[in-house]
């Protein structure tokens, strides 16, 4: 079996090793994705549980944690964060989604903008995860990669 050599590379690998290297790279990528999801979960737990809003119930905080998890997953899947899309996925009522999302906007974890509705005629509330929250997540990731935590 012919070895695989990169020009100028002193190490030559047998060709049968390449699929294993590819699998290892795929596994590493999957682990990184899971690690990033876990980091995001930890961050939102910290932000919501350690900084309660005035007159906020524990149930409201748990709903916010669950909602942020769903919104992050939707963002990763490149889905628009509109009330209609969130209602479709969560099967919550419009008022239930609105109540939870409004608290997340108040916290600064979500940014709200007005965009076109699905029919293109009216306006619809659209949301995105705040840059401040994503910056905190990036800082955490960088410290993990540097081995600081």
N, C-alpha and C positions, 0 to 999 in steps of 0.2 A: 504494500500500500504506500502510495507516494506521500511524503510528509508535506505539511502546509507550512510555508515559510513566508514571512513578510520581508520585503526587500530591506536589507540592512539589519534585520533582527537576528541576533545570534541563536535564538531559540526556535527550533522547528518542531511542530507538533504533528503526530500522526493524524490523518484525515478523520478517523473515527472519533476523535476527541471533540471536534467542532460542534456536533449536535449537543453534547453534554455542556459545553461552554455556553451555548445559546440557551439551554434550559436553565442553567445557573443564573444567567443574566435576567431571564424572565422571572425566576423566583425572587431574585434580589429586587426587581422592580415591584413585584407584588407585595413584598415585605415592606418596602418604602411606602407604598400606597396605604397599607394597613397602619403603618407607624404614623403617617400624616393624619389619617382619620382619628386615630387614638389621641394624637396631640390636640386636634381640634376639639374633640370631646372633653378632654381635660381642661382646655382653655375656657370653653363655654360653661363648664361646671364651676370653675373658679369665678368667672365674671358674674354669673347669675346668683350662685349660692353665697358668695362672700360679699356681695354688694346688693342686698335686698332694697327694693324701692319702698317708699313709705306706704303703709297700709296694704302691702302685697301679701297674699296668702302663700303658704307652702305649695298648695295645689297650682297656683298661677306660675310659680317658679318652675315646677316640674313640667308644666305644659310648655314653657319657654325653652327648656332644655330639649325636650322632644322636638319642638318645632325647629329649633336651630339645627338639630341633627338632620331632619328631613330637608331643610333648605340647603344645607351644605351638600347633601347627596344630590339634590336637584341641580345645584350649581355645577357639581362635578360632571353631571350628565348633560350639561349645556341646555337645561330647560329654563325658560323664563319664569321668574318668580313673580307671578301675578296671583291675585286672590283666587281667580278661577282655577288656575293650575294647582294651587295649594289645596283648594277644596276638593278637586278631583282626586288628588293623591291621598289626602288625609281622611276624606269622607266626613269631615267636620262640617258643621253648619257655617254659613257665611259669617254670622255674628261671632261664632266661636273662633274662627280663624282671625277675623278682624281684631278681636279683643287681644289675642295673644301676640299678633304681629304688631299691634299698636304699642304694646309694652316693650317689645324688642326695638322698635323705632325710638321710643322714649329713652331707652338705655343707651342708644347709639350703636347698637350691634347691627342694625339694618338701616340702610338709607332708602328713603322713599322718593320716587319720581312719578310723574304722570306721563303715561304713554297712550298710544292708540289701543283701543280694545280689539278683540279678535276680528270683529267685522270691519274695523278700520274707520268707523264713523264717530264713535264717542271716545271718551278717555277711560283709562283704566289705571289703577294704582299698580306700579311695578316696584320691586324691591331688589336690593343687592346687599350682600354682606359688606359691612363697612370696611374701608381701607385700614382704619385704625386696628380693627380686630385681625385683619389679614396680616398687618405689619407685626402684630404681637406673635402671630403664628409663625411668620417667617423668621423672627428673632429666635423663637424657640427651636425651630428646625436648624437654624445656623449653629446654635449652641450645641445641639445634639450631634451635628456632623463634625463639629470641632472637638467633641468629647468633653464639653464643659459640664454637662449634667449627668 
